[in-house]
Amino acid sequence: MIRLAKEFDIPRLVQMGQRFREETTYGQHINDNPEQMAKTAKQLIAMNTLLVSERQGKIVAMLGYIVYPHFLSGETVAGEVFWWSEVLGEGIKLLKEAEKLAKKAGAKRMQMIAPNEKVGSFYERMGYQFVESTFQATL
């Protein structure tokens, strides 16, 4: 079942966020901060832009996004904050639902983050187009 996240979901969302950080390249570049993860989840919940997929009473996937005016065009867009699935297929369902809700909120485009080529290829198969890459340096 796909639904909007609620505040009582935050401990599970943080747990999945920590797993996401540990199991991806983000673990090499981003510090673990469960308090910040909880704060971000709470903000997205308040905006109705955090979706979860639940199976047998357990959250198995999550997708958080924001809807905002693009800084160059002013056009309303939606941008992924995070996306994680522990069950094959549930992430795709969340993406489709997020696209639908973002469009309903006035977004003309959905921007997703691809931390590697495999994810980028998946997005291309879903109809997304490459726009840019992100690079980071420690200051």
C-alpha positions as CSV (number, residue, x, y, z in Angstrom):
1,M,0.0,0.0,0.0
2,I,1.3,3.4,-0.9
3,R,0.5,6.3,1.4
4,L,1.7,9.6,2.6
5,A,4.1,9.2,5.5
6,K,3.1,10.2,9.0
7,E,5.2,11.4,12.0
8,F,5.0,8.0,13.7
9,D,6.8,6.6,10.6
10,I,9.9,8.7,11.3
11,P,12.0,6.1,13.2
12,R,11.6,3.6,10.4
13,L,12.3,6.3,7.8
14,V,15.5,7.2,9.6
15,Q,16.5,3.5,9.8
16,M,16.1,3.2,6.0
17,G,17.9,6.5,5.5
18,Q,20.9,5.2,7.5
19,R,20.9,2.0,5.4
20,F,20.7,4.0,2.2
21,R,23.7,6.1,3.3
22,E,25.7,3.0,4.4
23,E,25.0,1.0,1.2
24,T,25.6,3.7,-1.4
25,T,28.3,6.0,-2.3
26,Y,26.8,8.6,0.0
27,G,28.4,6.7,2.9
28,Q,31.8,7.8,1.7
29,H,30.8,11.5,1.4
30,I,28.0,12.3,3.8
31,N,28.1,12.0,7.6
32,D,25.5,9.9,9.5
33,N,23.1,12.3,11.2
34,P,19.8,10.6,12.3
35,E,18.5,13.8,13.9
36,Q,18.8,15.7,10.6
37,M,17.2,12.7,8.8
38,A,14.3,12.9,11.2
39,K,14.0,16.7,10.8
40,T,14.0,16.4,7.0
41,A,11.3,13.7,7.2
42,K,9.2,15.9,9.4
43,Q,9.4,18.8,7.0
44,L,8.5,16.7,4.0
45,I,5.6,15.1,5.9
46,A,4.3,18.6,6.7
47,M,4.4,19.4,2.9
48,N,2.7,16.1,2.0
49,T,5.7,15.2,-0.2
50,L,7.0,12.0,1.5
51,L,5.5,8.8,0.3
52,V,6.0,5.3,1.7
53,S,5.1,1.8,0.5
54,E,3.9,-0.5,3.2
55,R,3.7,-4.3,3.1
56,Q,2.2,-6.3,5.9
57,G,2.4,-3.3,8.2
58,K,6.1,-2.6,7.5
59,I,7.4,0.3,5.5
60,V,9.6,-1.1,2.7
61,A,10.2,1.9,0.5
62,M,10.2,5.7,0.7
63,L,10.4,8.7,-1.6
64,G,10.7,12.3,-0.5
65,Y,10.5,15.2,-2.9
66,I,9.9,19.0,-2.9
67,V,7.8,21.1,-5.2
68,Y,9.3,24.5,-5.9
69,P,9.8,27.2,-8.6
70,H,13.0,26.4,-10.6
71,F,15.6,29.0,-9.9
72,L,16.3,29.7,-13.6
73,S,12.9,29.4,-15.2
74,G,10.4,30.0,-12.4
75,E,8.6,27.0,-13.7
76,T,7.2,24.8,-10.9
77,V,9.2,21.5,-10.7
78,A,9.5,18.6,-8.3
79,G,12.8,17.4,-7.1
80,E,13.8,14.2,-5.4
81,V,15.2,14.5,-1.9
82,F,15.7,10.8,-1.4
83,W,14.4,7.5,-2.8
84,W,15.0,4.1,-1.3
85,S,13.3,0.7,-1.7
86,E,14.0,-2.6,0.1
87,V,11.6,-4.5,-2.1
88,L,11.9,-4.9,-5.8
89,G,9.2,-3.0,-7.7
90,E,7.9,-0.9,-4.8
91,G,10.2,1.9,-5.7
92,I,8.8,2.2,-9.2
93,K,5.3,2.4,-7.7
94,L,6.4,5.2,-5.4
95,L,8.0,7.1,-8.3
96,K,4.8,6.8,-10.4
97,E,2.7,8.1,-7.4
98,A,5.1,10.9,-6.7
99,E,5.0,12.0,-10.3
100,K,1.2,12.0,-10.2
101,L,1.1,14.0,-6.9
102,A,3.8,16.4,-8.1
103,K,1.8,17.1,-11.3
104,K,-1.4,17.6,-9.3
105,A,0.6,20.2,-7.2
106,G,1.5,22.1,-10.4
107,A,4.9,20.7,-11.2
108,K,5.8,20.6,-14.9
109,R,8.8,18.4,-14.5
110,M,10.2,15.8,-12.0
111,Q,14.0,15.8,-11.3
112,M,15.5,12.6,-9.9
113,I,19.0,12.0,-8.6
114,A,21.2,9.2,-10.1
115,P,24.2,8.3,-7.9
116,N,25.5,5.9,-10.6
117,E,25.1,4.9,-14.2
118,K,22.9,2.0,-13.3
119,V,20.3,4.3,-11.8
120,G,20.7,6.8,-14.6
121,S,20.0,4.0,-17.2
122,F,16.9,3.1,-15.2
123,Y,15.7,6.7,-15.3
124,E,16.2,6.8,-19.1
125,R,14.1,3.7,-19.5
126,M,11.4,5.5,-17.5
127,G,11.5,8.4,-19.9
128,Y,13.8,10.8,-18.0
129,Q,16.6,12.7,-19.7
130,F,20.1,13.4,-18.4
131,V,20.5,17.0,-17.3
132,E,23.6,17.3,-15.1
133,S,26.0,15.6,-12.7
134,T,26.9,16.7,-9.2
135,F,30.4,16.9,-7.9
136,Q,31.5,17.5,-4.3
137,A,34.7,18.6,-2.6
138,T,35.5,18.7,1.1
139,L,36.2,22.3,2.2
